[in-house]
C-alpha cells in the first residue's frame, strides 16, 4: 500500500543527514541503506536531471546549498505524486528554517523537521501536500523563540495574553 518508499536528505559529501525508509523490504539493513545512499549521491551530485531510475525505484531530487533532498517511489509510481511530496518536503523545511536551507540550520531544527516529515508522510502514505498546513501543525510556540527572533506581531500577541 505504501506509495512512498523513502525520504532522504544528504549533505554535499553524500553523508546522511536524515532518512526515513518506509518499505523495509527494499533496503533492510543500515549497510544496504548506506551503500544505496552513496550510489544515489554519486548519480545525482553532478546531474541536472530531477528524476532518476535507480535500483528499481523512481527517485526525484532537489538540491540547495549543501543539502540534497530525495523522494523514493516504486518504478510504477506516478512521478507527479512524488514531485508533490518532494515540493512539500522542501517548502516545509524552507519555511521551518526561515528560508535558510542549509545543514547547520537543519540540525538546529531537526526535531521540528522530523515532525514535519511525519505530517507529510506516515508509513509511506502521502498525507499532506500543502507546506503551509504542515508548518502550522508543527509550528514552534512563540514562547520558545528568543524575543530577538520574534516578529513585532508575535511579541504584541504574546504581551496581550
MARVO-755916 format. One line per 4 residues: number of its first residue (from 1); their letters; for each residue x negated, y negated, z of N, C-alpha, C. Coordinates in pm, whole numbers, plus 50000, padded with zeros to 5 digits. Atoms other than C-alpha are relative to their C-alpha. Layout:
# residues N
NUM> A> X/Y/Z/X/Y/Z/X/Y/Z; ...
# end
This chain:
# residues 161
1> XXXX> 49919/50120/50000/50000/50000/50000/49914/49874/50000; 50079/50122/49990/49712/49761/50063/49966/49947/49861; 50030/50062/50128/49668/49516/49778/49862/49937/50001; 50132/50060/49985/49352/49351/49911/49909/50105/50062
5> XXXX> 50095/49901/49947/49055/49583/49960/49905/49936/50101; 50090/50066/49906/48845/49323/50140/49983/49852/49971; 50038/50140/50011/48747/48963/50203/49861/49990/50061; 50140/50004/49957/48374/48894/50229/49947/49859/49980
9> XXXX> 50072/50126/50013/48170/48580/50292/49852/50031/50025; 50145/49978/49990/47794/48599/50227/49929/49865/49998; 50078/50124/50007/47524/48338/50275/49919/49998/49871; 50072/50014/50126/47291/48218/50000/49881/50095/49987
13> XXXX> 50102/49895/50010/47046/48501/50078/50064/50137/49982; 49929/49874/50018/47314/48767/50034/50029/50074/50129; 49972/49936/49871/47349/48841/50406/50144/49972/50042; 49861/50010/49956/47689/48900/50559/50017/49890/50104
17> XXXX> 49957/50097/49901/47846/48607/50738/50127/50053/50063; 49872/49950/49954/48189/48762/50763/50051/50101/49899; 49944/49900/50092/48352/49072/50616/50115/50072/50066; 49884/49921/49959/48694/49230/50653/50029/50097/49887
21> XXXX> 49966/49897/50098/48736/49559/50466/50127/50067/50048; 49870/49948/49960/49097/49675/50469/50023/50144/49956; 49989/49862/50047/49058/50004/50278/49876/50075/50047; 50115/49931/49939/48835/50227/50490/49945/50113/49912
25> XXXX> 50046/49892/50086/48808/50487/50211/49894/49955/49899; 50093/50044/50104/48610/50271/49967/49858/49979/50052; 50132/50024/49940/48323/50168/50196/50008/50038/50148; 49973/49954/49864/48348/50382/50511/49894/49964/50105
29> XXXX> 50104/50023/49900/48011/50312/50674/49937/49861/49982; 50069/50129/50006/47813/49999/50754/49891/50002/49894; 50106/49988/50102/47531/50126/50532/50059/49984/49860; 49933/50013/50130/47772/50161/50236/50040/49854/49975
33> XXXX> 49957/50139/50013/47908/49812/50301/49880/49909/49971; 50118/50084/50020/47560/49656/50324/49942/50018/49860; 50049/49972/50135/47446/49826/50003/50090/49934/49896; 49904/50062/50092/47763/49711/49826/49984/49848/49998
37> XXXX> 50012/50146/49990/47720/49354/49952/49873/49949/49932; 50124/50039/50069/47358/49337/49829/50018/50007/49849; 49974/49983/50142/47463/49469/49488/50095/49891/49949; 49904/50104/50035/47757/49227/49479/49933/49863/49990
41> XXXX> 50069/50129/50001/47539/48930/49565/49905/49989/49881; 50092/50001/50114/47279/49026/49303/50074/49977/49868; 49922/50016/50124/47552/49042/49036/50060/49859/49988; 49924/50126/50006/47720/48713/49130/49919/49875/50031
45> XXXX> 50072/50119/49957/47449/48481/49263/49958/49910/49885; 50042/50080/50115/47336/48367/48918/50110/49990/49894; 49892/49993/50099/47665/48430/48737/50090/49877/50005; 49904/50110/50004/47904/48161/48623/50143/50054/49992
49> XXXX> 49867/49939/50006/48194/48405/48581/50059/50008/50140; 49933/49996/49870/48451/48404/48859/50061/50136/50030; 49939/49869/49983/48572/48760/48807/49902/50108/49954; 50099/49895/50025/48382/49087/48802/50063/50135/50032
53> XXXX> 49958/49863/49971/48450/49460/48787/49877/50075/50049; 50115/49934/49940/48214/49647/49022/50048/50115/50088; 49967/49881/49921/48237/49997/49171/50151/50029/50002; 49857/49970/50009/48597/50036/49051/50088/49897/50068
57> XXXX> 49920/50106/49937/48711/49710/49213/49990/49872/49918; 50000/50133/50059/48811/49375/49070/49960/49904/50111; 50052/50091/49898/48621/49103/49255/50005/49858/49945; 50001/50142/50033/48691/48732/49242/49911/49930/50100
61> XXXX> 50092/50067/49908/48434/48497/49388/49993/49852/49971; 50016/50145/50006/48363/48134/49454/49886/49964/50094; 50111/50038/49913/48056/47964/49596/50005/49851/50030; 50009/50140/49960/47991/47640/49778/49880/49985/50093
65> XXXX> 50121/50031/49925/47663/47500/49918/49922/50128/50028; 50077/49880/49967/47525/47808/50098/50088/50119/50037; 49909/49890/49972/47829/48038/50112/50062/50053/49870; 49933/49935/50111/47978/48288/49867/50124/50070/50055
69> XXXX> 49873/49943/49957/48346/48384/49910/50043/50105/49898; 49959/49891/50087/48471/48716/49769/50133/50057/50046; 49878/49925/49972/48811/48884/49746/49995/50124/49912; 50010/49873/50069/48814/49252/49652/50138/50062/49985
73> XXXX> 49874/49930/50024/49106/49439/49496/49975/50122/49914; 50017/49882/50084/49162/49767/49314/49996/49955/49854; 50013/50038/50140/49096/49772/48941/50135/49983/49932; 49865/50014/50056/49473/49784/48881/50073/49880/50060
77> XXXX> 49935/50113/49932/49545/49479/49097/50010/49879/49907; 49976/50122/50076/49682/49158/48950/49895/49895/50038; 50106/50097/49975/49397/48907/48915/50055/49869/50053; 49941/50126/49953/49633/48614/48975/50032/50007/50150
81> XXXX> 49976/49981/49857/49729/48757/49315/49869/49986/50076; 50131/50009/49935/49361/48797/49405/49948/49856/49998; 50040/50140/50008/49296/48441/49287/50075/49916/50103; 49923/50070/49897/49576/48318/49514/49940/50022/50138
85> XXXX> 50063/49968/49871/49411/48495/49808/49869/49923/50013; 50129/50070/49997/49069/48352/49720/50018/49850/50022; 49976/50144/49985/49204/47998/49684/50051/49967/50140; 49948/50024/49865/49395/48024/50012/49889/50013/50104
89> XXXX> 50112/49982/49906/49088/48158/50196/49908/49879/49994; 50095/50111/50015/48860/47889/50054/50060/49868/50050; 49938/50127/49960/49105/47600/50103/50027/49994/50150; 49978/49996/49854/49192/47711/50457/49869/49976/50075
93> XXXX> 50130/50018/49936/48825/47737/50553/49953/49856/49982; 50039/50138/50027/48761/47400/50390/50072/49902/50093; 49924/50087/49909/49038/47236/50595/49955/50018/50144; 50044/49973/49863/48927/47405/50917/49865/49935/50027
97> XXXX> 50134/50056/49985/48569/47290/50861/49994/49853/49960; 49989/50141/50039/48688/46942/50760/49915/49969/49877; 50067/50013/50130/48553/46981/50405/49848/50017/50008; 50143/49976/49982/48206/47066/50544/49974/50151/49991
101> XXXX> 50008/49855/50017/48195/47420/50399/49854/50041/49984; 50137/49949/49999/47851/47546/50496/49986/50097/50117; 50018/49889/49906/47712/47832/50703/50002/49955/50147; 50008/50045/49862/47635/47636/51021/50139/49962/50053
105> XXXX> 49866/50041/49959/47983/47482/51036/50093/50120/50013; 49917/49880/49993/48142/47820/50967/49973/50076/50129; 50033/49930/49875/47955/47981/51257/50056/49927/50121; 49948/50077/49888/48062/47697/51488/50152/50017/50016
109> XXXX> 49854/49985/49998/48429/47761/51398/50042/50141/49962; 49975/49863/50043/48411/48136/51343/50130/50056/50057; 49878/49948/49938/48695/48213/51585/50124/49952/49925; 49885/50055/50072/48939/47984/51400/50006/50056/49858
113> XXXX> 50004/49944/50135/48825/48111/51059/50050/50144/50000; 49953/49862/49990/48882/48472/51168/50151/50005/50020; 49855/50009/49981/49230/48378/51288/50070/49967/49869; 49943/50038/50129/49299/48214/50952/50003/50118/49904
117> XXXX> 50003/49883/50087/49191/48528/50766/50108/50100/50040; 49894/49912/49954/49431/48730/50982/50138/49949/49960; 49873/50059/50044/49711/48488/50892/50021/50019/49850; 49991/49986/50146/49633/48522/50520/50024/50145/49959
121> XXXX> 49995/49860/50040/49593/48898/50504/49999/50089/50124; 49992/49909/49886/49697/49167/50751/49991/50143/49949; 50016/49861/50041/49561/49514/50689/50002/50021/49850; 50001/49988/50145/49526/49444/50318/50126/49948/49934
125> XXXX> 49876/50055/50054/49875/49299/50277/49989/49849/49999; 50009/50144/50018/49875/48944/50142/50125/49935/50061; 49888/50058/49928/50093/48736/50378/50029/49855/49965; 49980/50145/50014/50039/48366/50311/49909/49944/49892
129> XXXX> 50080/50060/50107/49925/48166/50009/49985/49849/50016; 50007/50145/49978/49970/47813/50147/49896/49969/50108; 50105/50028/49901/49648/47693/50315/50046/49904/50110; 49951/50093/49898/49836/47413/50496/50077/50074/50109
133> XXXX> 49926/49919/49903/50065/47668/50662/49903/50081/50087; 50100/49922/49926/49766/47882/50761/49930/49912/50103; 50074/50089/49910/49576/47588/50909/50090/49950/50113; 49911/50046/49893/49881/47465/51100/50024/50109/50104
137> XXXX> 49981/49890/49905/49923/47810/51258/49879/50022/50088; 50123/49977/49923/49561/47828/51370/49940/49870/50050; 50051/50135/49968/49529/47457/51444/49938/49995/50139; 50068/50021/49873/49290/47357/51718/50082/49899/50079
141> XXXX> 49929/50097/49916/49466/47190/52007/49913/49876/50017; 50077/50125/49995/49366/46825/52028/49929/49982/50133; 50071/50016/49873/49270/46857/52396/49862/50069/49993; 50127/49930/50014/48989/47089/52279/49900/49925/49912
145> XXXX> 50087/50075/50090/48849/46837/52030/49941/49883/50078; 50060/50116/49932/48599/46584/52170/50064/49870/49949; 49930/50124/50035/48750/46234/52173/49935/49927/49883; 50070/50066/50111/48485/46108/51930/50036/50057/49864
149> XXXX> 49964/49936/50126/48607/46354/51664/50150/49994/49971; 49857/50008/50021/48979/46286/51707/50036/49877/49917; 49950/50116/50073/49177/46059/51479/50072/49909/50097; 49928/50096/49915/49347/45750/51621/50138/50054/50033
153> XXXX> 49867/49944/49977/49685/45920/51579/49997/50110/50105; 50011/49893/49901/49567/46221/51780/49979/49944/50139; 50026/50062/49869/49437/46000/52062/50126/49935/50052; 49876/50066/49958/49759/45794/52072/50106/50102/50039
157> XXXX> 49903/49895/49971/49973/46109/52063/49968/50067/50133; 50041/49937/49877/49773/46264/52348/50029/49908/50119; 49979/50095/49893/49797/45948/52560/50147/49978/50030; 49858/50021/49978/50174/45929/52515/50065/50118/50072
161> X> 49943/49881/49933/50224/46274/52673/50001/49984/50150
# end
